[in-house]
Amino acid sequence: MTQSKPMKFKYIYQQFFSHISVIIVAFLLLSLVFTHYLENLIYENKSDELISFGSAILKDLKEVPIASDEIISQYNNVLAARDMSFSMFDQDGNLYLVNKHGPVIKNLPDKKWWNDLKQGKTIIVQSDFKSFGQQGGVQFVVLPFKENGKFFGGVLLTSPISGSSKMIEQINKFLLYTILIAVGVAFLQSWFLSRIHVHRIKRLRDATSKVSEGNYDVKVNSANFDEIGELANDFNHMVDKINASMLEIESLENRRRQFMADVSHEMRTPLTTISGVIEGLKNDMIPEEDKERGINLVSQEAKRLIRLVNENLDYEKIRSNQIKLFKEEIQLLEVLEIIQEQLSMQADEKNNQIVVEAAPEIVVNADYDRLVQILINITKNSIQFTTDGTIWLRGRTEQNSIIIEVEDTGIGIDAKEIEKIWRRFYKADLSRTSNPYGQFGLGLSIVKQLVVLHNGEIEVFSEKGKGTKFVIRLKNI
């Protein structure tokens, strides 16, 4: 039984319908509130108008009672022109003096207002009584006539509400047209804005697809004014990080290949020599007087292989924190003199001089074996690239630190290469593979790791053709 795929509802339609629905609901609510307010305003104005006429009639009748017929006639003409009518009623509710130019009522509509009228309250009613003969009903106002606190009756004014209804209908019609036009404009604007947002998201999606296919050079337009723009910024930042990682991986892979090539080359030479000498001894192909020299050669080549293997093992142990330091108080001058003595023969081979400069009272807290390893590696490096020159081994104190310097007058290091010399497998000069020291670029890498294990710092200052100076800073605890 195959499972049906869920129906997709595209994001552009989600955006569009959400915009339109919000706008339509907002306009409907606004139109309802506006219509209700407008109706109340029109009816209130009509009520105020009727009350104003009723109050004027009662006032004039009080002031000039002998001219009541003339006053009523004047008001008849005025109200007839406005399609209104009025009637007088006595204290018993009987109507008289009915103006028939507007909707006429023969009796008061409801006796329940009678007590309110006797108390001097004005009655305002909107009604659709069929007795009025007006389509849509009438609005009427009843005003009491009291004098010296005594109730004598009152006046009832009526006005058709059909005119007000027509006005409201007309306003509602214009309001509907306005809403339709606004919805149409909103429809187009929502569609346009939705397409813009969807297009920006689609560009991010296309870029993501390219990255998943292995293309890490893709970029998207970014901005900071909304979340999509920030997402684009994050995407570009991610791609930059991936590119940097890929470059680093490629660099590591290239160095690994170079390292394997160097290992193969370096180990092939001593192994070939060892194998040749052993075969010669085995088959008596080496004269008796040369056998001792051949055995010495095998011994030297074997030691060379052991040293290369040990360098790799040391580096791996240091990197995986398997090295433990046994720190003690060490006289720095003594260590430097030991380094001078051990490497004097190698220095003499290149006509170099090793000079020690350190006060006898300087004491450093360090692991003796690892400190010697650090200084031998650096000094061998200086001997290797110095001919007919001088190598200084210096020690001094500075604030709360012990400063150890190894300076030479050798060929120096190019400024572009200084930061790279600490890398594993790195070699600035490929021609060094024939040298017996630091063939694989592991020596200085080990040196830096050991200095860091001592909570120290190491820096290199060099100028091409003018020599190199290594500066080690260890805390004086």
C-alpha positions as CSV (number, residue, x, y, z in Angstrom):
1,M,0.0,0.0,0.0
2,T,1.6,3.2,-1.1
3,Q,1.5,6.2,1.2
4,S,0.1,9.3,-0.5
5,K,2.3,12.4,-0.4
6,P,1.0,15.3,1.7
7,M,-0.4,18.2,-0.3
8,K,1.9,21.2,-0.4
9,F,0.7,24.7,0.2
10,K,3.3,27.0,-1.3
11,Y,4.8,29.7,0.8
12,I,3.9,32.4,-1.7
13,Y,0.2,31.5,-1.3
14,Q,0.6,31.3,2.5
15,Q,2.0,34.8,2.5
16,F,-0.6,36.1,0.0
17,F,-3.6,34.7,1.7
18,S,-2.4,35.8,5.2
19,H,-1.9,39.4,3.9
20,I,-5.3,39.5,2.2
21,S,-7.2,37.9,5.1
22,V,-5.7,40.4,7.5
23,I,-6.6,43.3,5.3
24,I,-10.1,42.1,4.6
25,V,-10.9,41.5,8.2
26,A,-9.4,44.9,9.2
27,F,-11.6,46.6,6.5
28,L,-14.7,44.7,7.5
29,L,-14.3,45.6,11.2
30,L,-13.5,49.2,10.3
31,S,-16.5,49.5,8.0
32,L,-18.9,48.0,10.6
33,V,-17.6,50.3,13.3
34,F,-17.8,53.3,10.9
35,T,-21.3,52.4,9.8
36,H,-22.5,52.0,13.3
37,Y,-21.0,55.3,14.4
38,L,-22.4,57.1,11.3
39,E,-25.9,55.8,11.9
40,N,-25.8,56.9,15.6
41,L,-24.5,60.3,14.5
42,I,-27.3,60.8,11.9
43,Y,-30.0,59.7,14.4
44,E,-28.6,61.8,17.1
45,N,-28.5,64.9,14.8
46,K,-32.1,64.2,13.8
47,S,-33.1,63.8,17.5
48,D,-31.3,67.1,18.4
49,E,-33.1,68.8,15.5
50,L,-36.5,67.6,16.7
51,I,-35.8,68.5,20.3
52,S,-34.7,71.9,19.2
53,F,-38.0,72.5,17.3
54,G,-40.1,71.1,20.1
55,S,-38.3,73.3,22.7
56,A,-38.8,76.4,20.5
57,I,-42.6,75.6,20.1
58,L,-43.1,75.2,23.8
59,K,-41.1,78.3,24.6
60,D,-43.1,80.5,22.2
61,L,-46.4,79.1,23.4
62,K,-45.5,80.0,27.0
63,E,-44.3,83.5,26.1
64,V,-47.2,84.4,23.7
65,P,-50.2,82.2,24.6
66,I,-52.8,84.6,22.9
67,A,-51.0,84.1,19.6
68,S,-50.8,80.3,19.7
69,D,-52.6,79.8,16.4
70,E,-50.2,82.1,14.6
71,I,-47.2,80.4,16.2
72,I,-48.5,77.0,15.4
73,S,-49.1,78.1,11.8
74,Q,-45.5,79.4,11.4
75,Y,-44.1,76.1,12.8
76,N,-46.4,74.2,10.5
77,N,-44.9,75.8,7.5
78,V,-41.3,75.4,8.7
79,L,-41.7,71.8,9.7
80,A,-43.7,70.9,6.5
81,A,-40.7,72.1,4.5
82,R,-38.5,69.6,6.3
83,D,-41.1,66.8,6.0
84,M,-41.8,66.8,9.7
85,S,-45.0,67.1,11.7
86,F,-45.9,67.8,15.3
87,S,-48.9,67.3,17.5
88,M,-50.0,68.7,20.9
89,F,-51.5,66.6,23.6
90,D,-53.1,67.4,26.9
91,Q,-52.5,66.0,30.4
92,D,-54.7,63.1,29.5
93,G,-52.8,62.1,26.4
94,N,-55.4,63.3,23.9
95,L,-53.8,64.6,20.7
96,Y,-54.9,67.9,19.0
97,L,-53.6,70.5,16.6
98,V,-52.1,67.8,14.4
99,N,-49.9,69.0,11.5
100,K,-50.4,66.6,8.7
101,H,-47.5,67.5,6.5
102,G,-45.4,64.7,7.9
103,P,-46.0,61.3,9.4
104,V,-49.0,61.5,11.8
105,I,-49.7,59.5,15.0
106,K,-53.3,59.4,16.3
107,N,-52.4,58.3,19.8
108,L,-49.3,58.2,21.9
109,P,-47.4,55.0,21.0
110,D,-47.0,53.6,24.5
111,K,-48.4,54.5,27.9
112,K,-45.1,53.3,29.6
113,W,-43.5,56.7,28.8
114,W,-46.3,58.6,30.5
115,N,-44.7,58.7,34.0
116,D,-41.4,59.8,32.5
117,L,-43.2,62.6,30.7
118,K,-44.9,63.7,33.9
119,Q,-41.5,63.9,35.5
120,G,-40.3,66.3,32.8
121,K,-38.2,63.8,30.8
122,T,-37.9,63.9,27.0
123,I,-38.7,60.7,25.1
124,I,-36.7,59.8,21.9
125,V,-37.9,56.8,19.9
126,Q,-36.9,55.2,16.6
127,S,-39.8,53.1,15.4
128,D,-41.1,51.3,12.3
129,F,-44.8,51.5,13.3
130,K,-47.0,50.7,10.2
131,S,-49.5,53.2,11.5
132,F,-47.1,56.0,10.4
133,G,-47.5,55.0,6.7
134,Q,-43.8,55.6,6.1
135,Q,-41.4,53.1,4.6
136,G,-38.7,52.4,7.1
137,G,-40.6,53.9,10.0
138,V,-40.2,57.2,11.8
139,Q,-38.2,58.9,14.5
140,F,-40.2,60.9,17.1
141,V,-39.5,63.0,20.1
142,V,-42.0,63.7,22.9
143,L,-41.3,66.8,25.1
144,P,-43.4,67.5,28.2
145,F,-45.1,70.9,28.8
146,K,-44.9,71.9,32.5
147,E,-45.4,75.2,34.1
148,N,-45.0,76.0,37.8
149,G,-44.3,72.3,38.4
150,K,-47.7,71.3,36.9
151,F,-48.0,68.9,33.9
152,F,-50.3,70.3,31.1
153,G,-49.3,67.9,28.3
154,G,-46.7,68.3,25.7
155,V,-45.6,68.2,22.0
156,L,-44.9,65.2,19.8
157,L,-42.6,65.8,16.8
158,T,-42.2,63.1,14.1
159,S,-39.8,62.8,11.2
160,P,-39.5,60.0,8.6
161,I,-36.2,58.0,8.9
162,S,-36.3,56.9,5.3
163,G,-34.2,59.9,4.3
164,S,-31.6,59.1,6.9
165,S,-31.7,55.5,5.9
166,K,-31.1,56.4,2.3
167,M,-28.2,58.6,3.3
168,I,-26.7,55.8,5.3
169,E,-27.2,53.4,2.4
170,Q,-25.5,55.8,0.1
171,I,-22.6,56.2,2.5
172,N,-22.4,52.4,2.9
173,K,-22.3,52.1,-0.9
174,F,-19.4,54.5,-1.2
175,L,-17.7,52.7,1.7
176,L,-18.2,49.3,-0.1
177,Y,-16.6,50.8,-3.3
178,T,-13.7,52.1,-1.2
179,I,-13.2,48.7,0.4
180,L,-13.3,46.9,-3.0
181,I,-10.7,49.3,-4.4
182,A,-8.5,49.0,-1.3
183,V,-8.8,45.2,-1.4
184,G,-7.8,45.3,-5.1
185,V,-4.7,47.4,-4.4
186,A,-3.9,45.3,-1.4
187,F,-4.3,42.2,-3.5
188,L,-1.7,43.4,-6.0
189,Q,0.7,44.7,-3.3
190,S,0.4,41.5,-1.3
191,W,1.1,39.4,-4.4
192,F,4.1,41.6,-5.2
193,L,5.6,41.5,-1.7
194,S,5.0,37.8,-1.4
195,R,6.8,37.2,-4.6
196,I,9.8,39.3,-3.4
197,H,10.0,37.3,-0.1
198,V,9.6,33.9,-1.9
199,H,12.2,34.9,-4.4
200,R,14.7,35.7,-1.6
201,I,14.0,32.4,0.0
202,K,14.3,30.6,-3.3
203,R,17.7,32.1,-3.8
204,L,18.8,30.8,-0.4
205,R,17.4,27.4,-1.3
206,D,19.2,27.3,-4.6
207,A,22.4,28.3,-2.9
208,T,22.0,25.6,-0.3
209,S,21.5,23.0,-3.0
210,K,24.7,24.1,-4.7
211,V,26.6,23.8,-1.3
212,S,25.2,20.3,-0.9
213,E,26.6,19.5,-4.3
214,G,30.0,20.6,-3.2
215,N,30.1,24.1,-4.7
216,Y,31.4,26.3,-1.8
217,D,31.9,29.5,-3.8
218,V,28.3,30.4,-3.9
219,K,27.1,33.7,-2.3
220,V,23.7,35.3,-1.8
221,N,22.7,38.9,-1.5
222,S,22.5,39.8,2.2
223,A,21.0,42.6,4.3
224,N,20.3,43.5,7.9
225,F,16.8,44.9,7.7
226,D,15.0,41.7,8.3
227,E,15.4,38.0,9.4
228,I,15.8,36.7,5.8
229,G,18.7,39.1,5.3
230,E,20.2,38.0,8.5
231,L,19.8,34.4,7.4
232,A,21.6,35.2,4.2
233,N,24.4,36.8,6.2
234,D,24.6,33.6,8.3
235,F,24.6,31.5,5.1
236,N,27.5,33.5,3.6
237,H,29.4,33.2,6.9
238,M,28.8,29.5,6.9
239,V,30.1,29.1,3.4
240,D,33.2,31.2,4.3
241,K,33.8,28.9,7.2
242,I,33.4,25.8,5.0
243,N,35.8,27.3,2.4
244,A,38.4,28.0,5.2
245,S,37.9,24.5,6.5
246,M,38.3,23.0,3.0
247,L,41.4,25.0,2.4
248,E,42.8,23.8,5.7
249,I,41.9,20.2,4.9
250,E,43.5,20.6,1.5
251,S,46.6,22.1,3.0
252,L,46.8,19.3,5.6
253,E,46.3,16.7,2.8
254,N,49.1,18.3,0.7
255,R,51.4,18.3,3.8
256,R,50.5,14.7,4.5
257,R,51.3,13.7,0.9
258,Q,54.6,15.7,1.2
259,F,55.3,14.0,4.5
260,M,54.7,10.6,3.1
261,A,56.9,11.4,0.1
262,D,59.6,12.6,2.5
263,V,59.3,9.6,4.7
264,S,59.5,7.3,1.8
265,H,62.5,9.1,0.4
266,E,64.3,9.5,3.8
267,M,63.7,5.9,4.9
268,R,64.5,4.4,1.6
269,T,68.0,5.7,1.6
270,P,69.1,4.3,5.0
271,L,67.2,1.1,4.4
272,T,68.8,0.6,1.1
273,T,72.2,1.3,2.6
274,I,71.6,-1.1,5.5
275,S,70.2,-3.8,3.1
276,G,73.2,-3.4,0.8
277,V,75.8,-3.6,3.5
278,I,74.1,-6.7,5.1
279,E,73.9,-8.4,1.7
280,G,77.6,-7.6,1.1
281,L,78.6,-9.0,4.5
282,K,76.4,-12.1,4.0
283,N,77.9,-12.9,0.6
284,D,81.5,-11.9,1.6
285,M,81.4,-9.3,-1.1
286,I,83.0,-6.6,1.2
287,P,86.7,-6.8,1.8
288,E,87.9,-7.6,5.3
289,E,89.4,-4.1,5.8
290,D,86.0,-2.4,4.9
291,K,83.8,-4.6,7.0
292,E,84.2,-2.4,10.1
293,R,83.4,0.7,8.2
294,G,80.3,-1.0,6.7
295,I,79.1,-2.1,10.2
296,N,79.5,1.5,11.4
297,L,77.5,2.8,8.4
298,V,74.7,0.3,9.2
299,S,74.8,1.5,12.9
300,Q,74.6,5.2,11.8
301,E,71.7,4.6,9.4
302,A,69.8,2.5,12.0
303,K,70.2,5.3,14.6
304,R,69.0,7.7,12.0
305,L,65.8,5.7,11.4
306,I,65.2,5.4,15.2
307,R,65.6,9.1,15.5
308,L,63.0,9.8,12.8
309,V,60.5,7.3,14.4
310,N,61.1,8.8,17.8
311,E,60.3,12.3,16.5
312,N,56.9,11.1,15.2
313,L,56.2,9.3,18.4
314,D,57.1,12.3,20.5
315,Y,54.9,14.6,18.6
316,E,51.9,12.2,18.9
317,K,52.5,11.8,22.6
318,I,52.7,15.5,23.1
319,R,49.6,16.2,21.0
320,S,47.5,13.6,22.9
321,N,48.7,14.9,26.3
322,Q,50.6,11.7,27.1
323,I,53.7,13.6,28.2
324,K,54.2,14.3,31.9
325,L,56.6,16.9,33.0
326,F,58.8,16.4,36.1
327,K,59.8,20.0,36.9
328,E,62.8,20.9,39.1
329,E,65.0,23.8,39.8
330,I,67.7,23.8,37.1
331,Q,70.8,26.1,36.7
332,L,70.3,27.5,33.2
333,L,74.1,28.2,32.6
334,E,74.8,24.5,33.2
335,V,72.2,23.4,30.7
336,L,73.4,25.9,28.0
337,E,77.0,24.6,28.5
338,I,75.9,21.0,28.1
339,I,74.2,22.0,24.8
340,Q,77.4,23.8,23.7
341,E,79.4,20.7,24.4
342,Q,77.1,18.2,22.8
343,L,76.8,20.1,19.6
344,S,80.3,21.5,19.3
345,M,81.4,18.8,16.8
346,Q,78.4,19.5,14.5
347,A,79.1,23.3,14.8
348,D,82.8,22.7,13.9
349,E,81.8,20.8,10.8
350,K,80.3,24.0,9.4
351,N,82.9,26.2,10.9
352,N,80.4,27.7,13.4
353,Q,81.1,28.9,17.0
354,I,78.7,28.4,19.9
355,V,78.8,31.1,22.5
356,V,77.1,30.8,25.9
357,E,76.0,34.0,27.8
358,A,74.2,33.5,31.1
359,A,74.6,34.4,34.7
360,P,75.3,31.4,37.0
361,E,72.6,32.5,39.5
362,I,69.7,32.1,36.9
363,V,67.6,29.1,37.8
364,V,64.6,27.9,35.8
365,N,61.8,25.6,36.9
366,A,61.4,23.0,34.1
367,D,61.6,19.4,33.1
368,Y,65.3,18.8,32.6
369,D,65.0,16.3,29.7
370,R,62.4,18.3,27.8
371,L,64.3,21.6,28.3
372,V,67.4,19.9,26.8
373,Q,65.3,18.6,24.0
374,I,63.9,22.0,23.2
375,L,67.3,23.7,23.2
376,I,69.0,20.9,21.1
377,N,66.3,21.1,18.5
378,I,66.6,24.9,18.1
379,T,70.4,24.9,18.2
380,K,70.6,22.1,15.6
381,N,68.3,24.2,13.4
382,S,70.6,27.2,13.8
383,I,73.7,25.1,13.0
384,Q,72.0,23.6,10.0
385,F,71.4,26.9,8.4
386,T,74.5,28.8,9.5
387,T,78.0,28.5,7.9
388,D,81.1,30.3,9.1
389,G,79.0,32.1,11.7
390,T,78.2,32.4,15.4
391,I,75.4,30.9,17.5
392,W,74.6,32.5,20.8
393,L,72.9,30.7,23.7
394,R,71.7,33.4,26.2
395,G,69.9,33.4,29.5
396,R,68.5,36.3,31.5
397,T,65.7,37.3,33.8
398,E,63.0,39.8,33.0
399,Q,60.4,40.7,35.6
400,N,58.9,37.4,36.7
401,S,60.2,35.4,33.7
402,I,63.3,33.6,32.5
403,I,64.2,34.5,28.9
404,I,66.2,32.0,26.9
405,E,67.5,33.1,23.5
406,V,69.1,31.1,20.6
407,E,70.4,33.5,18.0
408,D,72.4,32.8,14.8
409,T,74.0,34.6,11.9
410,G,72.6,32.2,9.3
411,I,70.6,32.5,6.2
412,G,67.4,33.7,8.1
413,I,63.8,33.0,7.3
414,D,61.5,34.8,4.9
415,A,58.8,36.9,6.7
416,K,56.1,34.9,4.9
417,E,57.5,31.6,6.2
418,I,57.9,32.5,9.9
419,E,54.3,31.7,11.0
420,K,54.5,28.4,9.0
421,I,57.6,26.9,10.6
422,W,55.6,25.6,13.6
423,R,53.4,23.4,11.4
424,R,53.8,19.7,11.4
425,F,55.6,18.4,8.3
426,Y,56.4,21.9,7.2
427,K,59.7,22.6,5.4
428,A,60.5,26.0,4.0
429,D,63.2,24.6,1.8
430,L,62.7,21.2,0.1
431,S,66.4,20.9,-0.6
432,R,66.9,20.2,3.2
433,T,65.9,16.6,2.8
434,S,69.5,15.6,2.6
435,N,70.2,17.1,6.0
436,P,70.3,14.8,9.0
437,Y,68.4,17.2,11.3
438,G,64.7,18.2,11.2
439,Q,64.1,16.4,7.8
440,F,60.4,16.2,8.3
441,G,59.7,19.6,9.8
442,L,58.8,17.9,13.1
443,G,61.5,19.4,15.3
444,L,60.1,22.9,15.7
445,S,56.6,21.6,16.0
446,I,57.7,19.5,18.9
447,V,59.6,22.5,20.4
448,K,56.5,24.7,20.4
449,Q,54.3,22.0,22.0
450,L,56.9,21.4,24.8
451,V,57.2,25.1,25.5
452,V,53.4,25.3,25.8
453,L,53.4,22.4,28.2
454,H,55.8,24.4,30.3
455,N,53.2,27.3,30.2
456,G,55.7,29.3,28.3
457,E,55.8,31.2,25.0
458,I,58.2,31.1,22.1
459,E,58.7,33.7,19.4
460,V,60.9,33.9,16.3
461,F,62.5,37.1,14.9
462,S,64.3,36.7,11.6
463,E,65.4,38.6,8.5
464,K,66.4,37.0,5.3
465,G,70.2,36.8,5.0
466,K,70.8,38.3,8.5
467,G,70.1,35.4,10.9
468,T,67.3,34.2,13.2
469,K,66.6,34.6,16.9
470,F,64.3,32.2,18.9
471,V,63.1,33.7,22.2
472,I,61.6,31.4,24.9
473,R,59.8,33.0,27.8
474,L,59.2,30.7,30.9
475,K,57.5,31.9,34.1
476,N,59.9,32.2,37.0
477,I,58.0,30.4,39.8
